[in-house]
Amino acid sequence: MIPKSWRPVGAALVASCLVVQGAAAKPEKDRKTEAAQPPALTADTVNAAALAPPEAGKDRDAKPNTKARRAAASAEKPDPLVVKAQVLLDRAHFYPGAIDGRTGENYKRALSAFAVAQGLPATQSLNPEVWDKLQATSDKPVVTDYTITESDASGPYVERIPPKMEQQAELKTLGYTNAREMLAERFHMGRDLVSALNPGKSLDKAGTVIAVAAVEPMGTDKPKAKDLPESPKVERIEVGKASRDVRAFGADGKLLAYYPASIGSSEKPAPSGDTKVKGVAFDPDYTYNPKYAFKGVKAQHKFTIQSGPNNPVGLVWIDLAIPSYGIHGTPEPEKVGKTESHGCIRLTNWNARDLAAHVTRGAEVVFKED
């Protein structure tokens, strides 16, 4: 593997009284459920989100605001507080995957890794101690305005990415399919969150002002070799096969970044032991070899899929000293850490680019079984 009639006044008054009486008669359980719902999702509510203080008489180590979190999860709606925490984690280089405002596994694992790095007990819930540490990392707004440019609006975009690799090989480029997809990836967001933060707005019209996560935007350029690796340099990479993550360390052993990852499959397991980084390729094409025998690929000859963010290996290939294995990007960032890979280590495109920009040639790569 290589690389969206008027009524009499009296009747109206009667109707309004009925409404008031109905509201007053609403069961207490229903009123409590409404109170547990998180506030409406807007840039202001995200930026102002704060962790509710523990209720008097309750264990301060219990999961805070549990009812609100459960209500948000069951309704499948982004929670402003979770969006804020995810952006802060992203800025601190403890990446939660695609920022979506939901308490998924990638978010929980990133939260736990951050807590441990701060000298706190491992936890997958946002408690006061972790929240204080997160807020201390940045005092800037976590959602900001962005104005759609002519380039954003025009693309060009690919009409459709076919599901089969043999069909993808017929395309001239594996670019984005629309502006929403491109903007979501640029700002490390889930596509649904982009839409939820910008209801009714034209994402493909230049001049439109939208709300986006205030993170370092992902570029799609090819860095010059002489400018790599950037500081801080990554000298060691740990691939957690069971924990489904990648951790990058400096020469002094300091943890520099945490990334969620998809690692191997039953069809093609990830390797074991140690290896090294041979090199990095930005915006690579992808060559399929029949010997890979991927499920669903019937071609008996080699073929090449052109480069682009929707290429099977995304925007980056970090070559390992194990034939056909590498650390790379993906055309489906929202599935990272949730699905299997063809044996390699799959990161979001923005995470793969971040790691590729800092890793040194010859960096040690360790596959951890537990």
C-alpha positions in Angstrom: 0.0 0.0 0.0 1.5 3.2 -1.1 1.3 5.5 -1.3 -27.5 19.7 3.6 -57.9 33.5 9.4 -58.7 35.6 11.9 -60.8 34.5 14.9 -62.9 36.4 17.4 -60.9 37.9 20.2 -62.7 35.8 22.8 -61.7 32.6 21.0 -58.1 33.7 20.9 -58.1 34.4 24.6 -59.6 31.0 25.4 -57.0 29.4 23.3 -54.2 31.3 25.0 -55.6 30.3 28.4 -55.6 26.7 27.3 -52.0 26.9 26.3 -51.0 28.4 29.6 -52.9 25.8 31.6 -51.3 23.1 29.5 -47.9 24.4 30.3 -48.7 24.7 34.0 -49.9 21.1 33.9 -46.8 19.7 32.3 -45.4 16.9 34.4 -42.4 17.7 36.5 -40.3 15.0 34.8 -40.8 16.7 31.4 -39.8 20.0 32.8 -36.6 18.5 34.2 -35.8 16.9 30.9 -36.1 20.2 29.1 -33.9 21.9 31.7 -31.2 19.2 31.1 -31.0 20.0 27.4 -27.9 21.9 26.4 -28.4 25.5 25.1 -28.9 26.2 21.4 -25.8 25.8 19.3 -24.4 29.1 18.2 -21.0 30.6 18.2 -21.9 32.7 21.3 -23.1 29.7 23.3 -20.0 27.7 22.4 -17.6 30.5 23.3 -19.5 31.1 26.6 -19.9 27.4 27.5 -18.8 26.6 31.0 -18.7 23.5 33.1 -21.6 23.5 35.6 -20.4 23.4 39.2 -21.0 20.2 41.1 -24.4 20.2 42.9 -24.2 20.6 46.7 -24.1 17.3 48.5 -22.9 15.3 45.5 -19.6 13.6 45.0 -17.3 16.1 43.3 -15.7 13.1 41.4 -19.0 12.1 39.9 -19.5 12.9 36.2 -20.5 16.6 36.0 -23.8 17.6 34.4 -24.5 14.0 33.6 -28.2 14.6 32.7 -27.3 17.3 30.1 -24.6 15.1 28.6 -27.0 12.1 28.3 -29.8 14.2 26.9 -27.4 15.7 24.3 -26.1 12.3 23.3 -29.6 10.8 23.0 -30.8 13.6 20.8 -27.7 13.4 18.6 -27.2 17.1 18.8 -23.9 18.9 19.2 -23.3 20.2 22.8 -21.7 23.6 23.0 -19.6 22.6 26.0 -18.2 19.5 24.2 -17.5 21.6 21.1 -15.5 24.0 23.3 -13.6 21.2 25.0 -12.8 19.6 21.6 -11.4 22.8 20.2 -9.2 23.3 23.3 -8.0 19.7 23.0 -7.2 20.2 19.3 -5.2 23.4 20.1 -3.3 21.6 22.8 -2.3 18.9 20.3 -4.5 16.2 22.0 -6.6 15.8 19.0 -10.2 14.5 19.4 -10.7 13.6 15.8 -13.3 15.5 13.9 -14.8 18.2 16.1 -18.5 17.4 16.3 -19.8 18.4 19.7 -20.5 14.8 20.7 -19.0 12.6 23.5 -17.6 9.9 21.2 -14.7 7.5 21.9 -12.1 9.7 20.2 -13.1 12.6 22.4 -13.0 10.5 25.6 -9.6 9.0 24.8 -8.1 12.4 24.0 -9.5 13.9 27.2 -8.0 11.0 29.2 -4.6 11.4 27.5 -4.7 15.2 28.2 -5.5 14.6 31.9 -2.6 12.2 32.3 -0.2 14.5 30.6 -1.3 17.2 33.1 -0.5 15.0 36.0 -4.2 14.2 36.7 -5.9 10.8 37.0 -7.0 9.3 33.8 -10.7 10.2 33.1 -13.0 10.0 30.2 -15.4 12.7 31.6 -14.9 16.4 31.8 -14.4 17.1 35.5 -13.5 20.4 37.1 -9.8 19.6 37.3 -9.5 18.7 33.7 -11.7 21.6 32.6 -9.5 24.1 34.5 -6.4 22.7 32.8 -8.0 22.9 29.4 -9.1 26.5 29.9 -5.6 27.4 31.0 -4.2 26.4 27.6 -6.0 29.3 25.8 -8.2 32.3 26.5 -9.1 33.0 22.8 -12.6 32.3 21.4 -13.0 28.7 20.3 -15.4 29.6 17.4 -14.7 32.4 15.0 -15.9 34.0 11.8 -14.6 33.0 8.4 -15.6 34.6 5.1 -16.0 32.3 2.1 -13.6 33.3 -0.7 -14.0 33.0 -4.5 -11.6 30.1 -4.4 -13.6 28.3 -1.7 -16.8 28.7 -3.8 -15.4 27.7 -7.1 -13.3 24.7 -6.0 -13.1 23.1 -8.5 -15.0 20.2 -7.0 -15.4 16.6 -8.1 -19.0 15.6 -8.8 -18.8 12.3 -7.1 -16.2 9.9 -5.6 -17.1 6.3 -6.7 -16.9 3.7 -4.0 -14.7 1.1 -5.9 -11.0 1.7 -6.3 -11.0 0.6 -9.9 -13.5 3.4 -10.6 -11.5 5.9 -8.6 -8.6 5.2 -10.9 -10.6 6.7 -13.8 -10.7 10.2 -12.2 -8.2 12.9 -12.9 -8.2 14.0 -9.3 -9.6 12.9 -6.0 -10.5 16.3 -4.8 -13.3 17.5 -2.5 -16.9 17.0 -3.6 -18.3 20.3 -2.3 -17.5 23.3 -0.2 -18.9 21.9 3.0 -16.6 18.9 2.9 -13.6 21.1 2.2 -14.4 23.6 5.0 -15.1 20.9 7.5 -11.7 19.4 6.9 -9.9 22.7 6.8 -11.2 23.5 10.3 -11.0 20.0 11.7 -14.8 19.7 12.0 -17.5 17.2 11.3 -19.6 18.2 8.3 -22.8 18.1 10.4 -21.3 20.6 12.9 -20.5 23.0 10.0 -24.1 22.9 9.0 -25.4 23.1 12.6 -23.4 26.2 13.3 -24.4 27.9 10.1 -28.1 27.1 9.4 -29.5 28.5 6.2 -26.1 29.9 5.0 -24.7 29.3 1.5 -21.4 27.6 2.0 -20.7 27.8 -1.7 -21.2 31.6 -2.1 -18.2 34.0 -1.9 -18.7 36.6 0.8 -20.8 34.4 3.1 -19.6 34.8 6.7 -19.7 31.5 8.6 -18.8 30.3 12.1 -15.9 27.7 12.3 -13.7 26.1 14.9 -10.8 28.5 15.8 -8.0 26.0 15.1 -5.0 26.1 12.9 -6.5 25.6 9.4 -5.2 22.6 7.5 -3.3 23.5 4.4 -3.1 21.4 1.2 0.3 22.7 0.0 3.5 20.7 -0.4 6.1 21.9 2.1 9.6 22.2 0.8 12.0 19.5 1.9 14.5 22.1 3.2 11.8 23.4 5.6 11.2 20.0 7.1 11.1 18.7 9.8 9.5 21.6 11.6 10.1 22.2 15.3 9.3 20.6 17.7 10.8 17.5 16.0 9.3 14.1 16.5 11.9 11.4 17.1 9.7 8.6 18.3 6.2 7.4 17.4 4.1 5.0 19.5 1.2 3.2 17.7 -1.3 1.9 20.3 -3.0 -1.0 18.6 -5.5 -1.7 21.4 -6.0 2.0 22.4 -6.3 3.0 18.7 -4.1 6.1 18.9 -0.7 7.4 17.8 1.5 9.4 20.1 4.5 11.6 19.0 7.5 12.2 21.2 10.4 14.5 21.1 14.1 13.5 21.6 13.7 14.2 25.3 10.8 11.8 25.6 8.2 14.6 25.9 4.8 13.8 24.5 4.2 16.3 21.7 1.0 15.2 20.2 -1.8 12.7 20.5 -3.8 11.5 17.5 -6.8 9.0 17.2 -6.1 6.3 14.6 -7.6 3.4 12.7 -5.0 0.6 12.9 -5.2 -2.6 10.9 -7.9 -5.1 10.5 -8.5 -8.9 10.7 -8.0 -8.9 6.9 -4.6 -7.2 7.2 -3.4 -6.7 10.7 -1.0 -3.9 11.7 2.6 -5.1 12.1 4.2 -5.7 15.5 7.5 -4.7 16.9 9.7 -1.7 16.0 10.5 0.0 12.7 11.5 3.4 11.4 10.3 6.3 9.3 11.8 6.2 5.8 10.4 9.4 4.4 7.3 11.6 3.9 5.2 12.2 0.7 2.7 15.1 0.7 -0.3 14.9 -1.7 0.7 11.4 -2.9 -1.0 9.2 -5.5 -1.9 5.7 -4.6 -0.8 2.5 -6.4 -2.8 -0.7 -5.8 -1.0 -4.0 -6.2 -3.1 -7.2 -6.7 -1.0 -8.9 -4.1 -2.7 -6.8 -1.4 -5.9 -8.8 -2.2 -8.1 -6.2 -0.6 -11.7 -7.3 -0.1 -13.9 -5.9 -2.8 -11.1 -5.2 -5.3 -11.3 -7.6 -8.2 -8.6 -6.1 -10.4 -5.7 -8.5 -11.2 -3.3 -5.7 -12.3 -1.7 -2.7 -10.8 -3.5 0.6 -11.1 -2.9 4.1 -9.8 -5.4 6.5 -8.2 -4.5 10.2 -8.5 -3.8 12.5 -5.6 -6.2 14.5 -3.6 -7.9 14.6 -0.1 -10.3 11.8 -1.2 -7.4 9.6 -2.3 -7.3 6.3 -0.3 -4.3 7.5 1.6 -5.5 11.1 1.9 -3.1 14.0 1.7 0.0 12.4 3.3 2.0 9.2 3.2 4.6 8.6 6.0 6.6 5.7 4.7 7.7 3.0 7.2 10.6 0.6 6.8 8.1 -2.3 6.4 7.1 -2.9 2.8 3.6 -1.6 1.9 3.0 -0.1 5.4 2.8 3.5 6.3 1.0 6.2 8.4 -1.3 8.2 6.2 -4.4 10.4 5.8 -7.9 9.3 4.9 -10.9 10.4 2.7 -13.2 9.7 5.7 -11.9 11.7 8.7 -15.1 11.1 10.7 -14.5 7.4 10.7 -11.0 7.5 12.1 -10.7 5.4 15.3 -14.1 3.9 14.6 -13.4 1.6 11.6 -10.6 -0.7 10.5 -7.8 0.0 8.0 -6.0 -2.0 5.4 -3.2 -2.8 7.8 -1.7 0.7 7.9 -2.2 3.5 10.4 -4.9 5.9 9.3 -5.2 9.4 10.7 -7.3 12.4 9.7 -5.7 14.4 6.9 -5.0 17.3 9.3 -3.4 15.0 11.8 -1.3 13.2 9.2 -0.1 16.5 7.8 0.8 17.7 11.3 2.8 14.6 12.1 4.5 14.6 8.7 5.6 18.2 9.1 7.4 17.4 12.4 8.7 13.8 12.1 12.3 13.2 11.4 13.6 10.7 8.9 14.7 7.6 10.8 12.3 8.3 13.7 11.6 5.2 15.7 8.1 3.7 15.4 6.9 1.3 18.1 3.8 -0.8 17.8 2.3 -1.4 21.2 0.0 -4.4 21.7 -1.7 -3.1 24.8 
